Amino acid sequence: MRKESFDFYVLTMRTPERVESIERQLSNMSIDYKLIDAVRYSKETFNDSVFIDKKIVFGRNGRALTNGEVGCFLSHKKIWEQVFLSCNAGVVFEDDAIVDKRLVGFLAQLECSKLDYDVILLGHSKKDHRSRKLYHFLEPLKNHIKLGDYSVGRGFKTWPSGAVGYVVTPQGAEKLLNSSIEIKSVLDDWPLFEQQGAIVKEVRPLLVWEDFINMKSSLENDRKTPARKKIFFLARILRGLVRNAISKLG
């Protein structure tokens, strides 16, 4: 893989434990990267320089955004600006990422492909990497194509799925920036970006996981999101069987 074809970014709040973890992982894969300091947002600091469409936000999230969520959005925008100005696609990690060593092989396949995409999600947040086989079974891809040992497509149901790891092209970064002149949702509302013209895909197997077990999220303390309705496990298994059958046909 020609590593100069990708630039690697790590978004961080400089927590020593997190920085040490992601640095160790990427160094073991001989990946050079840039540490990007996260934005700490407050209304007092930014005054009226950040535009938030409160009506759309409430319609999509059922509540206002927290300061941490706005800061997260602004932090990723900093990276999109750098990707847009560069000639290379960006591979973006948050500093609590668990990175699968197979990522290097996937990027090599992606580089050689003619795949049309703006963003490829490498992972989902708040999913337990220890149950990855079950998760892949429950959440297969539809309309996918093969890139060597990997599949790239879109999930049967899309939802805000995190930004723990993803690839974004310069053209994709431009689309994300143009869609974010006003903040309309949480950063990881990829379905909203799709509605505004971005081509968002996912990879299987997932190659990045959030280490939410050992590293507490800085966003969760001030969130007051209603708990999602639990789906009976048997129903999820049956749904997975149906989705996998459809996925193989497609």
C-alpha positions, 0 to 999 in steps of 0.5 A: 500500500502506498501510504501517501495515498491516505492521510491519517488523523486522530481526534483527541482530547489529549487524555494520556491513556487514550493517546498512548493506546491509539499511538501504540496501535498505529505505530505497530502498523507503521502508520504515520498520523496527525493528532488533531485537538478536539474542540471544547465548545461552549456558548460563551466561548464561541458566541454566535459564530456557530450556527445550529438549526435548533428546529431540525436538530430537535426533529431528528434527535428529540432534544437539543445538542449538548456542548460535547456534541457540538464540540465533536461536530466542530472537531470533525469539521476541522479534519474535513477542512484538512482533507478537502485541502489535501490531495489524499483521502483521510482516514479518521480515528477517534482516540478511543478506537480499537483498530483491527490490523486488517485495516492496512489490507483493506486500504490497499484493496480500496486504493486499487478499486474504482469504488465510488464513495465519499465516506466509508464507515470503518466501525460503529460506536457502542458495539462490543468487539468481543461479539463481532461475529454475532454483530456482523451476522445481525447487521449484514450489508445490502447491495454490496461489492467485494474488495478482496476479503472485504465487502463494502455496501450499506446497512439494511437500516441506517442510523447515527452509528458513530464516527470512531473510524472512517475514510473520507475523500476530498470530494466527500469532505467538501460535501460534508462541509457544505452540508454543515454550514449550519449544524442540523444534527449530531455529527454521526447522523450519516443518513442526513448527510446521505439525504444531502448528496454524500455517498456513505458506505460501510465495510464488513468485517468492521475494522474499527471498534470503540473501546467504550468498555475501558474508556468512558465517553466524554459525551455520555455524561451530559446526554439525556437520550431516551433508552432505545426500545429493546428488541427480543433476541430471538426476533433479532436472530430471525431478522439477521437470517432474513437479512443475510439471505437477502444480502447473499442474493444481492 
